[in-house]
Amino acid sequence: MKVYISPSTQEHNKTALGNTEENIMHKIADELVPLLKNAGFEVFKGEKQDTLAQMVRQSNLLNVACHVAIHSNAHDGKSRGCEIFHFPNSAKGKKLAESIYKYMEPLTPTKDRGIKTSNVYYELKETFAPAVIVEVDFHDTIEGAKWIEANIFPIAEAIAKGICDYCGISYKTDPYKAAIIEIKKIVAKL
């Protein structure tokens, strides 16, 4: 089964820590791809040099089962929480959003913003496959930016589990990655 991962193309959208949305979302995508491959997916990912239109075109040409865009949000420097968008009246898009949100919601440290619809976002309007935009948290707050950067792998894993659920495929934990995460937690407590 083929899936398309579309990390943010917003190279000039700075986080509260001075990084860019594009850099951080590509880090999440780079962790997500091997998790999905480990579950048996054929995975395609947009690259930093790709435009949003190019990613959508690639996704459409590849005839993927789902298209997942990964972003972080910005608003007023105070807002927090995950929200996931899908195209209105898309039952499959809604199911994909619900499947991912099921794993993102308990992961995030604040109250989340839920599942929403939008008919204005290019990726939701122009992608042939069921598509979602996962806004992992707000990067324009220090706390949100720190949380995102400290949770690259858990965010990727939550998205991977949601995609697996949506596609009816069992998620397979990478034992080496899980061991490394546990060692990092132990070292951080020392």
Secondary structure, DSSP 8 states (H G I E B T S, - for coil): -EEEEEE---TT-B-TTS-BHHHHHHHHHHHHHHHHHHTT-EEEE--TT--HHHHHHHHHHHT-SEEEEEEEE-SSSS----EEEE-TT-HHHHHHHHHHHHHHHHHSSS---EEEE-SS-HHHHH-SS-EEEEEEEETTSHHHHHHHHHTHHHHHHHHHHHHHHHHT------HHHHHHHHHHHHHHH-
